[in-house]
Amino acid sequence: MDGYFGSYVLVAALLAIGVAIVAGALTVNRLLRPSRPTPDKLTTYECGVDPVGEGWAQSQVRYYVFTYLYVVFAVDAVFLFPWATVFDAPGYGLTTLVEMFVFLGFIALGIVYAWRKRVLTWT
C-alpha cells in the first residue's frame, strides 16, 4: 500500500468497514426488536399532547438567515485551522497572513452588511 493511491485505498477500506458496522447494527436491531403496532403507537406524538390541526406550519425567514450565517462562520473556522499550521511553515509567513486578512475582511464585510440591513435583530 505504498504510493500515492495507497492512502486512498486505506481510507476507502476504513469507510467501508464503518458503513458495514453501522448497517450490521441496524439490521440486527431490526431483526431482534419486537413489533406490535397498535393504533395508539402509530399516532403522531408531540410532547404528550394530541395533535390538533394540520401538520403544515410556516417558518420565518430569519431562522434560515441565522442558519446561513452559522454555516458561513463554520466554514470560516474550517479555513482558519489549516491556515494556522501553514503560517508556521518557513517561507509562507507574510503571504499567508495577507491572504487570511483578505479572507477575514470579506467575512467581516458580510457581517457589516447583514448588520446594516438589520438581519441580525431577532425581534
C-alpha positions in Angstrom: 0.0 0.0 0.0 2.8 2.3 -0.8 2.5 5.2 -3.2 0.0 8.0 -3.8 -3.2 5.9 -4.1 -2.3 3.6 -1.1 -3.6 6.2 1.3 -6.9 6.5 -0.5 -7.3 2.7 -0.6 -6.8 2.7 3.2 -9.4 5.4 3.7 -11.9 3.7 1.4 -11.4 0.4 3.3 -11.9 2.1 6.7 -15.0 3.8 5.3 -16.4 0.5 4.0 -15.7 -1.1 7.4 -17.5 1.7 9.2 -20.5 1.5 6.9 -20.7 -2.3 7.3 -20.6 -2.0 11.1 -23.4 0.6 11.1 -25.5 -1.3 8.6 -25.0 -4.5 10.5 -26.0 -3.0 13.8 -29.2 -1.5 12.3 -30.0 -4.8 10.6 -29.6 -6.8 13.9 -31.7 -4.2 15.7 -34.5 -4.6 13.2 -34.4 -8.4 13.4 -34.4 -8.6 17.2 -36.8 -5.8 18.1 -40.4 -6.6 19.0 -43.0 -5.4 16.5 -46.5 -4.9 17.9 -48.1 -1.9 16.2 -51.3 -0.6 17.7 -53.3 2.5 16.7 -52.1 4.4 19.7 -48.4 3.7 18.8 -49.0 4.8 15.2 -50.4 8.3 16.1 -48.2 11.4 15.9 -46.5 12.3 19.2 -46.0 15.9 20.1 -44.7 16.3 23.6 -47.6 14.4 25.1 -50.3 16.5 23.5 -52.7 15.0 21.0 -52.0 16.6 17.6 -54.6 19.2 16.5 -54.9 20.8 13.1 -52.8 20.5 10.0 -49.1 19.5 10.1 -48.0 22.4 8.0 -46.6 25.5 9.6 -44.8 28.4 8.1 -41.3 29.3 9.4 -40.0 32.8 9.4 -37.1 33.7 7.1 -34.9 34.9 10.0 -34.3 31.3 11.1 -32.8 30.5 7.7 -30.7 33.6 7.8 -29.2 32.7 11.2 -28.5 29.2 9.9 -26.8 30.6 6.9 -24.7 32.9 9.0 -23.7 29.9 11.2 -22.6 28.0 8.1 -20.5 30.9 7.0 -18.7 31.1 10.3 -18.3 27.3 10.4 -16.6 27.4 7.0 -14.5 30.3 8.3 -13.4 28.2 11.2 -12.6 25.3 8.9 -10.3 27.6 6.9 -8.6 29.1 9.9 -7.2 25.8 11.3 -5.1 24.8 8.2 -4.0 28.5 7.9 -2.6 28.3 11.4 -0.5 25.3 10.5 0.7 26.8 7.2 1.5 30.1 8.8 4.2 28.4 10.9 5.9 26.8 7.9 9.0 28.7 6.7 8.5 30.9 3.6 4.8 31.3 4.0 4.7 34.0 6.7 3.7 37.3 5.2 1.9 36.0 2.1 -0.3 33.7 4.2 -1.0 36.5 6.7 -2.2 38.9 4.0 -4.4 36.2 2.3 -6.0 35.4 5.6 -6.7 39.0 6.4 -8.3 39.4 3.0 -10.5 36.4 3.7 -11.4 37.7 7.2 -12.1 41.1 5.6 -14.7 39.5 3.3 -16.3 37.8 6.2 -16.4 41.0 8.2 -17.8 42.8 5.2 -20.7 40.3 5.1 -21.4 40.7 8.8 -21.4 44.5 8.5 -23.8 44.2 5.5 -26.1 41.9 7.5 -26.0 44.2 10.5 -26.8 47.3 8.5 -29.7 45.5 6.8 -31.0 44.7 10.3 -30.8 40.9 9.6 -29.2 40.2 12.9 -32.0 41.6 15.0 -34.2 38.8 16.5 -37.4 40.7 17.1 
